[in-house]
Amino acid sequence: MKLTGVIELGRGGIADYAHDQAIALAERDIDFELLCVPSFMEGRSFSYPVLPILNELRTPHPSRLVRGVKMVKGHLANMKIIARHAAARRSDAVLLHFSEYMAPLWAWRLRRLRRRGVTMLTVLHDPVRDYVVGPRWWHSLSIRQAYSFLDAALVHTRDPVPVPEDVRVVWVPYGIHPYPAAQREREAVRAELDIPAQARLITSFGYVRDNKNLDLVLRAIADMPDLYLLVAGSEQAGGNRPMSFYRDLAATLGCADRCRWLNRFVSTAEAADLMNASDLSLLVYARSFVSSSAALGVTANYRLPSLVSNGSATVEALVKQYQLGIWVEPDSIEAIRQGLRAWLEGGLTPDWAGYGRDHSWTRNAAIVEETINAAKAAIGGNGGIADQDSPSP
């Protein structure tokens, strides 16, 4: 089997996912390769073929308009490259990470591949696509087009997901990212952050977004003087409140002296040090967030318990089954406060080993291969572009 993977991001959780999944796929008896952007090569070592032939989507420029135009042009060009490469290679299957942006302008290329027998899969990280770009009618059309060429969507939740009926939904585990061990002593990192020795440090990692409920966390800890908060990550655009909003709120609530803010991208090496210095990870997403958070696997790697909420019954079951942390009802200040108190009282016995065994990248890759084979069998054998003399689109 010839499988072509695709990743248009150079760094971040989705890029890390693509890398760790690719390692596991390459260990199977398939001919796997990954198309990527050049920045994906930075800081990573590879045990699988990597082709950095895609255009970067995030390019620095002072003008937001220019950045947007470059991103659109790069994305459209990438879809052309992907389609042509898969055809020339005679790939049996293509594995992408779901994106609906500008899909009416490029989906036809991948539909053509599918008509020629290429199995099309996507990893659907966030099943609820409620981040609207442009007019709502365009957003709805883009989502329909982005599903139009797919055989299957790989998801990390067992909850119902809103996908077209002709697209098969397949659960795959979100593996634990093998991030590097901490390089700095816990005490040194905490001293640099000016965290008292007796204090408990709770940390929110990753992009600063409204659905992470940081405002509710601040209100919950305002009268809990032994708790310090670290927010480590860059701001996310798209109408989300900036970090200054939370700084101002902390000042209003009287807990600004117990808050630390790192408003920038945090590398995996620095994240390792910060997690080692932390006592609890904050994953208190809003009910509207129904996906599995990458941070849950990251924190498991560092044996760091979490305070967790979102709209997914699957995540709730995971947290409770393996005791990965404290589950609280979403969007509630009092639930967050009670969860923090329950954590401070102790009693957690996390089953880190069991969680790692059941949510491995090896199992993830095995399900991907099984899904491709099932799609091929459903159309009567291997078929596909590999058995046809098809020109590049």
Secondary structure, 3 states (H helix, E strand, C coil): CEEEEEECCCCCHHHHHHHHHHHHHHCCCCEEEEEECHHHHCCCCCCCCEECCCCCCCCCCCCHHHHHHHHHHHHHHHHHHHHHHHHHHCCCEEEEECCCCCHHHHHHHHHHHHHCCCEEEEECCCCCCCCCCCCHHHHHHHHHHHHCCCCEEEECCCCCCCCCCCCEEEECCCCCCCCCCCCCCHHHHHHHCCCCCCCEEEEEECCECHHHCHHHHHHHHCCCCCEEEEEECCECCCCCCCHHHHHHHHHHHCCHHHEEEECCCCCHHHHHHHHHHCCEEEEECCCCCCCCCHHHHHHHHCCCCEEEECCCHHHHHHHHHHCCEEECCCCCHHHHHHHHHHHHHCCCCCCHHHHHHHCCHHHHHHHHHHHHHHHHHHCCCCCCHHHCCCCCC
